[in-house]
Amino acid sequence: MAKSWSNKDERQYEKIKESVQERGKSSSRAKEIAARTVNKQRRIEGRTPSPITQGSGNPNTSLESRTKQEIYNRAKDLKIPQRSKMSKAELIEAVRNSS
């Protein structure tokens, strides 16, 4: 869990995590869902450094449906060179070719 979370955020995380586990999801998946939920709420409330997501988007959605920033973050994780100069379409192609 992030250091910048309030006590309320931590309680919300634990409650969501337990609820997801009760529905049969694995512990790691429950932690991911709970963290994403808390972080989304923090973004909505303006309690994060940047309103732009720091992640690479939902892995279950197509690259085309993600934002350019999310695809860029994925390209950064993959260490794709010259990514800052690429358009969204070029980033998508580069990410697909590197996977």
Secondary structure as UniProt FT lines:
FT   TURN            3..4
FT   HELIX           7..22
FT   TURN            23..24
FT   HELIX           27..44
FT   TURN            45..46
FT   TURN            59..60
FT   HELIX           63..65
FT   HELIX           68..77
FT   TURN            78..79
FT   TURN            81..82
FT   HELIX           83..85
FT   HELIX           88..98
//
